[in-house]
Amino acid sequence: MLKLLSNMIIYNVTINVEDSIHSDWLFWIKPHIKEVLATGKFISAKMTKILVEEEMDGTNYSIQYTAKSNDDLQAYYNEDAPRLREAGIAKFGSKMLAFRTELLIIEEFHA
């Protein structure tokens, strides 16, 4: 039987950014991440560039927000997500495509 050492959740947002908006998106996303953190629903965030090349044009990123619990993540969905998602859609439209996944942290290992 698997024993969970944590109930922390990673809320992962994978984003494909078209080349035509890449510079503007990079300028916009960093304050956006800080705005998501300012909701108080997450304890940290990590932004990564995906190095595996996909068939889609553009550049792919993964932003991983860590929530202390599923309750915090659900509160984010209910209270903040629609407004914050709309900000990106309003600015970049379909030139920025995102999909989201939720990951339960089972255990962390460090060197």
N, C-alpha and C positions, 0 to 999 in steps of 0.2 A: 504494500500500500504506500502511495506517495504521500509524504508529509510536507505540507507547504510551510516554508519558513517565513513567508511574507504574504500579505494580501495587497501589496503594491501592484499597480497596473501601469503598464506603458501604453500610452495612447499614441500610436504611430500614424503620422500623416505622410504619405508618399506623394510627391508632387512632380509632374512633368511640366517644365517651363520652356515655352517656345523661345528660340534664339532671338526673335524680334523684340521681346520684352525682358530678356534676361537681366540686363543691367538695372532696369527700373525695378524689377522684382526683387533682386538682391538688396537694393536700397530700401525697399518697402518691408521685406520679410523680417528683418532684425527687430525693428520697433514693434511689428505685429507679434512676434514671439514674446516680447516683453509685456505686451498688452494681455496676451493669454495668461502669462504667469501672474500678472497683476490681479486676475480674478480670484486668486487665493486657492484655486482648486488643484494646483500642481506644485510640486516642490522643486522641480528642476526641468530643464529642457536641453536637448542636444540636437544640433543641426549637422547633418552629414550629407556629403555628395555621394551619390551612388556611382561606383566606378565601373560596374558591369554595363557594357553598351547594349542598349535595347534597339529594337527595330524602329521605335518611334524617334522622330527628330526631336531635338531639344536636349535639355539637361535635366537629369532626375535627382531629386533630393529626398531625404527622409528626415523628418523632424519628430523627435521622440520626447514626449512630455511624460513625466512620472507623477502619478497621483498616488496618495497614500492609501486610497481605498476605492472600491467600485462606487461607493456612495458619493465620493468627491467627483468622480468622473461623470456619474449620472447627473449630479448637480450642475456640472459644466454644460452637459448637453441641454438641460432644461432651462438654465438661466443665461448662458453666455454664447453657446455655439452658433445659434442662428445669426445673431448680430455680427459675430466675428467672421463667420464664413462669408456672409454677404459682402463684407468689406473687400475681400479678395475678388469675389465675382464681379462686383461693381467696377473695380479698377482694371481687371485683366480679362474678364469674360472667359471665353473658351480657350484662350491662349495659355491658361494655367489649369491643368487637370489634376485633381487630387482624389485619392482614395484613402480610407482610414481603416486601421485595424487596432484591436485591443489585445494586449499581451499580458498575461499574468506572470509576474516574476516568481519563479520557483525557488531559485537560489542564485546567489552571486558568488563568483570566484575572483580572487585578485592574486597577482603574482607576488 
